């Protein structure tokens, strides 16, 4: 190995005898400039209210967070999480009530179980399961909502872009809202739709 020339020794010096000039691009931090698209499935009563509180408190969190309001995270199905990733979202998380405090008793526990199942599926197909997560928070946790959004965005930024090619001409948020139909509540709704 001692006989092998280094890259600097192999590069020719200029006519003045100065150090060789490298044509290689400088090293950039991983995923420099990458802004992930993140879909958040938020419970109407807790997580969505926490996001609203974060906004009222003027707390900063990434603008790449796209929320889909649900009457309960228990309405979130495996297919919705997978559709978001298939549509090109770089990361997806469910944000529901604190465990044991779900307005629909066990909806958040069902969502947690489904998120866990999606993580296993992603691992089996070679996609990092860290692209999907479940968080629990109360409506009074505006600062925690903002911090969760910042932390999850940093995690996804570190993972890089979604390996699944997004659909041309549509954002992942638009595709998922269309796929969910009436299940996704409009942002201005004060009450969940009747069953």
C-alpha positions as CSV (number, residue, x, y, z in Angstrom):
1,X,0.0,0.0,0.0
2,X,2.9,2.3,0.6
3,X,3.8,2.2,-3.1
4,X,0.3,3.4,-4.2
5,X,0.2,7.1,-5.2
6,X,-2.2,9.3,-3.4
7,X,-4.7,11.4,-5.3
8,X,-2.7,14.5,-4.8
9,X,0.5,12.8,-6.0
10,X,-1.3,11.5,-9.1
11,X,-2.7,14.9,-10.1
12,X,-0.3,16.9,-12.3
13,X,1.1,20.1,-10.9
14,X,0.7,23.3,-12.9
15,X,3.6,24.8,-14.9
16,X,4.7,27.0,-11.9
17,X,5.2,24.0,-9.7
18,X,2.2,24.9,-7.5
19,X,0.1,22.3,-5.7
20,X,-2.1,20.2,-7.9
21,X,-5.6,21.4,-8.5
22,X,-8.4,19.0,-7.9
23,X,-11.5,18.7,-10.2
24,X,-13.5,17.0,-7.5
25,X,-16.5,18.8,-6.0
26,X,-16.2,19.9,-2.4
27,X,-17.8,17.6,0.1
28,X,-21.3,18.8,1.0
29,X,-23.3,17.8,4.0
30,X,-25.6,14.9,3.2
31,X,-28.9,16.0,1.6
32,X,-27.9,19.7,1.5
33,X,-30.8,21.8,0.4
34,X,-33.3,18.9,0.7
35,X,-36.7,20.0,2.1
36,X,-38.8,16.9,2.8
37,X,-42.6,16.8,2.3
38,X,-44.2,15.5,5.5
39,X,-47.8,14.4,5.9
40,X,-49.3,14.5,9.4
41,X,-52.5,12.7,10.2
42,X,-53.8,14.7,13.2
43,X,-56.5,14.0,15.6
44,X,-59.2,16.7,15.6
45,X,-59.4,17.0,19.4
46,X,-55.8,16.8,20.5
47,X,-53.0,17.0,17.9
48,X,-54.7,19.3,15.5
49,X,-55.7,21.5,18.5
50,X,-52.0,21.4,19.6
51,X,-50.9,22.6,16.1
52,X,-53.5,25.4,16.3
53,X,-52.1,26.4,19.8
54,X,-48.6,26.3,18.4
55,X,-49.7,28.7,15.7
56,X,-51.5,31.0,18.2
57,X,-48.3,31.0,20.3
58,X,-46.4,31.9,17.1
59,X,-44.1,29.0,17.6
60,X,-42.0,28.2,14.6
61,X,-42.0,24.8,12.9
62,X,-41.2,23.7,9.4
63,X,-43.5,24.9,6.6
64,X,-43.1,21.5,4.9
65,X,-45.6,19.9,7.4
66,X,-48.9,19.2,5.6
67,X,-51.7,18.3,8.0
68,X,-54.7,16.1,7.4
69,X,-57.3,16.4,10.1
70,X,-59.1,13.2,11.2
71,X,-62.0,12.9,13.7
72,X,-59.7,10.4,15.4
73,X,-56.4,8.7,14.5
74,X,-58.3,5.4,15.0
75,X,-59.7,6.2,11.5
76,X,-56.2,6.0,10.0
77,X,-55.7,2.8,8.1
78,X,-52.5,1.1,6.9
79,X,-53.4,2.0,3.3
80,X,-53.5,5.7,4.1
81,X,-50.0,5.7,5.4
82,X,-48.8,3.6,2.5
83,X,-50.6,5.9,0.0
84,X,-48.9,8.9,1.4
85,X,-45.5,7.3,0.9
86,X,-46.5,6.0,-2.6
87,X,-47.6,9.5,-3.5
88,X,-44.1,10.8,-2.7
89,X,-44.2,12.0,0.9
90,X,-40.8,11.8,2.4
91,X,-42.1,11.2,5.9
92,X,-45.5,10.5,7.5
93,X,-46.6,10.6,11.1
94,X,-49.8,10.2,13.0
95,X,-50.4,12.5,15.9
96,X,-53.2,11.5,18.3
97,X,-54.4,11.9,21.9
98,X,-52.3,10.9,24.8
99,X,-52.6,7.2,25.5
100,X,-55.5,6.4,27.7
101,X,-57.2,9.8,26.9
102,X,-58.6,9.2,23.4
103,X,-62.0,10.8,22.9
104,X,-63.0,7.5,21.1
105,X,-61.5,5.3,23.9
106,X,-58.9,3.3,21.9
107,X,-58.5,5.0,18.5
108,X,-55.0,6.2,19.2
109,X,-54.0,2.7,20.3
110,X,-55.3,1.3,17.0
111,X,-53.4,3.9,15.1
112,X,-50.2,3.1,17.0
113,X,-50.6,-0.6,16.1
114,X,-51.2,0.2,12.4
115,X,-48.1,2.5,12.4
116,X,-46.1,-0.3,13.8
117,X,-47.4,-2.6,11.1
118,X,-46.4,-0.2,8.4
119,X,-42.9,0.2,9.9
120,X,-42.5,-3.6,9.6
121,X,-43.8,-3.6,6.0
122,X,-41.3,-0.8,5.1
123,X,-38.5,-2.7,6.7
124,X,-39.4,-5.9,4.7
125,X,-39.2,-4.0,1.4
126,X,-36.0,-2.2,2.2
127,X,-37.4,1.3,3.0
128,X,-36.2,2.9,6.3
129,X,-39.1,2.4,8.8
130,X,-38.1,5.7,10.4
131,X,-40.1,7.5,7.7
132,X,-43.3,6.6,9.6
133,X,-44.0,7.4,13.3
134,X,-46.8,7.8,15.9
135,X,-46.8,10.6,18.4
136,X,-49.2,11.3,21.3
137,X,-50.0,14.8,22.6
138,X,-52.8,16.7,24.3
139,X,-54.5,19.9,22.9
140,X,-52.4,21.9,25.4
141,X,-49.1,20.7,24.0
142,X,-48.5,23.4,21.3
143,X,-44.8,23.7,22.1
144,X,-44.4,19.9,21.9
145,X,-46.2,19.8,18.6
146,X,-43.8,22.3,17.2
147,X,-40.8,20.5,18.6
148,X,-42.1,17.2,17.2
149,X,-42.5,18.7,13.8
150,X,-38.9,20.1,13.9
151,X,-37.4,16.8,15.2
152,X,-39.3,14.7,12.6
153,X,-38.3,17.0,9.8
154,X,-34.6,16.7,10.9
155,X,-34.9,12.9,10.9
156,X,-36.4,12.8,7.4
157,X,-33.9,15.3,6.1
158,X,-31.1,13.0,7.4
159,X,-32.8,10.0,5.6
160,X,-33.0,11.9,2.3
161,X,-35.7,11.9,-0.3
162,X,-38.3,9.1,-0.5
163,X,-37.1,6.3,-2.7
164,X,-40.5,6.0,-4.2
165,X,-41.0,8.3,-7.2
166,X,-43.8,10.8,-6.6
167,X,-46.7,11.3,-8.9
168,X,-46.1,14.0,-11.4
169,X,-48.1,17.2,-11.1
170,X,-49.5,16.5,-7.6
171,X,-48.2,16.9,-4.1
172,X,-48.5,13.9,-1.7
173,X,-50.9,15.9,0.4
174,X,-53.3,16.4,-2.5
175,X,-53.2,12.8,-3.5
176,X,-53.8,11.5,0.1
177,X,-56.7,14.0,0.7
178,X,-58.3,12.9,-2.5
179,X,-57.8,9.2,-1.7
180,X,-59.3,9.6,1.8
181,X,-62.4,11.4,0.5
182,X,-64.8,12.4,3.3
183,X,-62.7,10.8,6.0
184,X,-60.3,13.8,5.9
185,X,-61.9,16.6,7.6
186,X,-61.8,20.1,6.1
187,X,-59.5,22.4,7.9
188,X,-62.3,24.8,8.9
189,X,-64.6,22.2,10.4
190,X,-65.4,22.7,14.0
191,X,-67.0,19.3,14.6
192,X,-66.3,15.9,13.2
193,X,-68.6,14.5,10.5
194,X,-71.4,12.3,11.8
195,X,-71.0,8.6,11.3
